[in-house]
Amino acid sequence: MPAGDTLGDVDDLQRIWERVAAIEESAWSHDGRVSASVGARGELRALELDPRVYRDHDAEALAKSIVDTVAEASRNARRLVLDEITPLLPRNATGAETDLAFEPLLHHLDRGGQ
């Protein structure tokens, strides 16, 4: 394989990972009182609470709302990541079973870097 092809593959891979790293997805609770933003790996980047959350005095409900909202944002981010890395995955890969952090790289290496 010509060296230029390998460098092109590395450049393509770098561009994909840069786009993945830039992903930020948000979600809102069903009542609109909780907003969460996460990065490509589901890491919480921002959490906003509407002042109305303090009126209910129900810490358990608030905690559940936060967890559910962060989970929804994480699912949305995972879909965006999967869209970006699909060209790097085996044809039969599905989102549910794919390790988005390592599967594309391993598949790329299995193909001999092609």
N, C-alpha and C positions, 0 to 999 in steps of 0.2 A: 504494500500500500504506500503510495507516495506520501512524503512528509506533509505536503500541503493539505492533503485530505484530513490528516490527523489534526493539524492546526485548525482547520475549518470546523471540525467536529468539536474541538475544545472551545472555540469561539461561540459556536451555536449553543453548546451546553452552558457556557458562561452567561450568555444572553437570557436563556430560559431561567437560570437560577436567579439572575438579577430581577427579572419580572416577578418570579415567585417571592423573592425577598420583599418586594414592594407591595405585596398584597396586604390590604387591610380591609376587613369586612365588619359591618355593624349590624346589630339587630336591636329591636325594641320589644319590650314586654307587651303582652296583650292589652294592658291598661295604659301603655305609653309612659309609665312612670320610671322605667329602668331602661337605660341605653348602654350597650356594651360594644366595644370595638376590640377586635382581635387581629393578630398577625397571621401569617401563612400557616404556622404550626399550632394555631389556636391559643397562643399566649395572649393574655389580657393586656391590652394597651391603654384602654380608657374605660372608665365606668362613670356614668352620670346618673344621679338620682334626682328625680323631681322632688321638690320640697313637700309635695302632697304625700309622699311615702311615710312621713312622720305622723300623719293624722291618724293612721290606723292602729298604731301601737301593737302591731303583730309582727314580731321579729322573725318568726318561723316562715310566715307567708312572704316577707320581704326576701329572706334568704333563698327560698325556693324560686322566687321570681328572678333573682340575680343569677342563680345557677342555670335556670332554664334559658335565660336570655343569652348568657355566655355560650351555652351549648349550641344554641341556634346560630349564633354568629360563627362559631367554630365549624359547624357543618357547612355553612355557606362558604367560608374560607377554604375548606377542604375541597369543595366542588370547583372553586376557582383554580386551586393548585392543580387538581386533576386535569382540568382543561388545558393548563399550560404545559404539563409534563406528558400528556398523552402520546406525543410523537416519540418519546423515549421509552415507552412501556411495551411489553410484549402484547401482541394483538389480542390475546385472550384475557388480559388483565381487567379486573373490575375494581371500582373504587373501594368497595367494602373490604377487599382482601389485600389491597396494595399498601405497602409501607411507603408513604409518599416521600419520606426522607431518603431512603436507600434503594428502593426498587429500581428507579430509573437508572441510577448509577450502576447497579449490579447488572442490569440488562445490557447497558451500554458496554460494559466490560466483557460480558459473555459474548457479545457480537464482535469482540476483538477491537473495540473502540470505533466501530463503524455505525 
